[in-house]
Amino acid sequence: MIQITRRADVTAVHSLLSVAIAAVLTIVISTGVLFLTAKAPVDALSQLLTYPYQGGTIMVQWSKALNMAAYLGVMGLGLSICYRANVWNIGAEGQFAMGGIGAFGTWLLLGSPTAAWAIPCLLIGGALAGLLWASIPALLKTRANTNELLTSLMLVYVAAQTLFFVSNGPWQAPVRYSPPQTIVLPETVQLNAMLTGVPTFHAGLPIALGLFVVIALLVLYTPFGYRLKVTETTPRAARFAGYSPAATVWAVFLLSGALSGVMGAIYLLGDIGYVTEESNFLRGFGFSAIVVAFLGRLHPVGILFAALLLGYVAGGASWIQANLREDDSIAGFIEVIALMSTLASALFLQYRVTWRGIIAQTQESP
Amino acid sequence: MLLNLNTITKKYPGVVANDSVSLQLEAGQILALLGENGAGKSTLMKILAGLVQPDDGQIRVQGETVTIRSPSHSRQLGIGMVQQHFALFDGLSAIDNIALGLPQLPRAELRTRATQLAHTYGFKLDLDEAVFALSAGEKQRIEIVRTLLGEPKILILDEPTSVLTPQEADQLFEAIRRMAEKGHGIIFISHKLDEVARLCDSAVILRRGRVVGTCDPRETSNADMAAMMLGSRLPERIDAEPRTLGQTQLSIQNARSVQGDAAISTLSVRAGEILGIAGVAGNGQDAVFALLSGESPASDPESLRWQEAAVGGFDPNRRRTALGWAFVPEERLGHGAVPHLSLTENALLTNLADPTFASQHWIHWGQVTHTAETIAADFDVRHSGLHRQARSLSGGNLQKFVVGRELLKHPNLLVINQPTWGVDMGAARRIRGAIQDLARAGGAAIVISQDLDELFELCDTLCVINQGTLQPPRPIGDWTLVELGLAMGGQLHEGAA
């Protein structure tokens, strides 16, 4: 029979081994599915893996991947902080949407300026909006002990309806678009492209990278990071060390909410330029970020790689859809397989699986 | 003879759990198995349940020598066991839970027989009610009915009254008597002397794995049984250098935890004093520890006073920094230390509020590493690198590390729960010595322990905890063995305040 025993000590070798197992599983299963579903599987696979060099502009393709990785990385890192503290914030999508709304609202409040000094104000406005949105589940959890999994998720849908409301209601552009939207922010308060002809490679990316580095250092080296490490595995030891559980809930919700919010503002200023209905504004970054957090084992370095991986795969999937008329839902599929493989291989990290004969089992009698 | 155990021996590394234990059980007999925690009751029951194989000795069931291979084999042999902790599915109804244990019986027959059994033993039991809606007593009745449906000849009840109200316990005793009248042999495991005296017609007393006596509890006084349970005499005090006691430091009056799971009526500790808290495991030691450490603050801040200041509302870190208290919980992994963090990181755990270790924004790893090294050197912690995870250490070494971390702060008050639980002799001596050194240097200590030898070795005063309530302390020399046994069994001693 198979016996599963806990490892006494987890070493770096086990860690790398389990990542390798996850990678192999993901590649094998994804390739299998691609071969079953694609019309031209060999082409699809090779182009999915090498799409930046398949005839399009190389920088455009790479920057699409980097652009998506920026959103997934920063939001995934924010969520990982929550999950380490055993706080289940799955509402990053809503906090991101409110970030966009908050940034646009800030612009209106400032009197629709056209000067570049507005940009930092808008980013801060977005961060505050995301933070406020995340404070709702935090308040409900600390005051009424509600399940933050439900409240944070429900607030995603409220935020989506808010997008619908502002783009159809008070902020609707005088010129009617379909679907309805606000007016476009002036070029001067947008985060402009850093390379001509590559719009997705905009000034928001270095900002995101800076945020990522700061938060990663916070998680790895400060007393706050230590607090997360203690709380992650042993809430009882955290209380013993003097950490208040309620304060932890507040801290992680506000921090991750602000990060999602500022990314929403960057999205508004760098990628889209206006607020519109959910279907055109939200691209599921907030949900993919949950996958990224776990794919990266809640560790900043892992999250960085996971975000780059998923960003790259998403770019490849849209490339094969555009050029080979293949279904781009393969990207979502690979995302899920990678997550499942990572979670499954975590078993090998924590436990030793051995085969033990049944005879050996019953031979214990004196 | 239903059951005959002959010189059963079971050794674990470092401890003999059962040392030549023999006992006999006849049909219709209610036999008490008495003993403190760690006396070997559970091991003996695990052997009968087929979970553990003895190293030596014979088991005879109804005259036949057997090897009990597994729990199902144990049931086939006619041994039924009602565990202290219920194994019921909360979402299922009573009858569904019963059916899970006996899948071979048709549902209709099961229902008829379960109803019959409940009627025979005077159990009120609604078979269709979901388990989560039932009281502990009702859940226990489901377990008993389920066990009885297997038609055992021998029924073993492990601390069955620990979760019951007195009224429910009375009903249970009535049912047990009827079972005995019907020819079942009953083994009743307990440490509550008055229950044993009321219910049982014979008793086997275990202490440290050995049978130290048998008696008829109806004719033996509770005091005599307590004496057997705790050993023939009180351990002697062996503190070489007497300590001088100073001013009263900590005084507690009518303190309760916010959750209401711990209560201390009156208690005071002087400088240089070691106060012991004795009690049988599971009587609220953890709750009292949390009340003292501030993990669950006192409902009235005035009820805890340190040098006259009201400190009941202080959280653990404020007690550590402002008052100089230090705490060592019972659970090493997961409470006193974080299993997945390195020893160095664990050295920081209770020093976070100390500015020499960490500011608001930065951890002074140099200081933390130095402290970890000092702890390991001063307290003889055997480790294979301070970067290794805490859980890679043996229990004794990790306990030395945790105790060392707290004592290195030279606390004004040390609260320590089960200081040497699961720790080898050498480490235990080292830890006890360190507590005495602290007291000799003028610090105060509160030691919560189940080990009476340890308490008598260390303490100046002693009190007893029972069901979350701490009785007033008395000087260690004033306690008699009988009073101590009775108090630990839940009876107030005469002359108690």
HADDOCK unambig.tbl for C-alpha pairs under 7 A between the chains (distance, minus, plus):
assign (segid A and resid 8 and name CA) (segid B and resid 391 and name CA) 6.98 0.50 0.50
assign (segid A and resid 8 and name CA) (segid B and resid 392 and name CA) 5.95 0.50 0.50
assign (segid A and resid 9 and name CA) (segid B and resid 389 and name CA) 6.79 0.50 0.50
assign (segid A and resid 9 and name CA) (segid B and resid 392 and name CA) 6.03 0.50 0.50
assign (segid A and resid 222 and name CA) (segid B and resid 361 and name CA) 5.99 0.50 0.50
assign (segid A and resid 222 and name CA) (segid B and resid 362 and name CA) 5.22 0.50 0.50
assign (segid A and resid 222 and name CA) (segid B and resid 363 and name CA) 6.14 0.50 0.50
assign (segid A and resid 223 and name CA) (segid B and resid 360 and name CA) 6.96 0.50 0.50
assign (segid A and resid 223 and name CA) (segid B and resid 361 and name CA) 6.24 0.50 0.50
assign (segid A and resid 223 and name CA) (segid B and resid 362 and name CA) 6.03 0.50 0.50
assign (segid A and resid 223 and name CA) (segid B and resid 363 and name CA) 5.98 0.50 0.50
assign (segid A and resid 230 and name CA) (segid B and resid 338 and name CA) 6.52 0.50 0.50
assign (segid A and resid 234 and name CA) (segid B and resid 334 and name CA) 5.30 0.50 0.50
assign (segid A and resid 234 and name CA) (segid B and resid 338 and name CA) 6.46 0.50 0.50
assign (segid A and resid 236 and name CA) (segid B and resid 334 and name CA) 6.49 0.50 0.50
assign (segid A and resid 236 and name CA) (segid B and resid 335 and name CA) 5.41 0.50 0.50
assign (segid A and resid 237 and name CA) (segid B and resid 334 and name CA) 5.66 0.50 0.50
assign (segid A and resid 237 and name CA) (segid B and resid 335 and name CA) 4.16 0.50 0.50
assign (segid A and resid 237 and name CA) (segid B and resid 336 and name CA) 6.18 0.50 0.50
assign (segid A and resid 237 and name CA) (segid B and resid 337 and name CA) 6.62 0.50 0.50
assign (segid A and resid 237 and name CA) (segid B and resid 338 and name CA) 6.60 0.50 0.50
assign (segid A and resid 239 and name CA) (segid B and resid 295 and name CA) 6.52 0.50 0.50
assign (segid A and resid 240 and name CA) (segid B and resid 295 and name CA) 6.42 0.50 0.50
assign (segid A and resid 240 and name CA) (segid B and resid 316 and name CA) 6.77 0.50 0.50
assign (segid A and resid 240 and name CA) (segid B and resid 335 and name CA) 6.73 0.50 0.50
assign (segid A and resid 241 and name CA) (segid B and resid 349 and name CA) 5.62 0.50 0.50
assign (segid A and resid 241 and name CA) (segid B and resid 350 and name CA) 5.21 0.50 0.50
assign (segid A and resid 242 and name CA) (segid B and resid 315 and name CA) 6.83 0.50 0.50
assign (segid A and resid 242 and name CA) (segid B and resid 316 and name CA) 5.40 0.50 0.50
assign (segid A and resid 242 and name CA) (segid B and resid 317 and name CA) 5.22 0.50 0.50
assign (segid A and resid 365 and name CA) (segid B and resid 53 and name CA) 6.19 0.50 0.50
assign (segid A and resid 366 and name CA) (segid B and resid 55 and name CA) 6.58 0.50 0.50
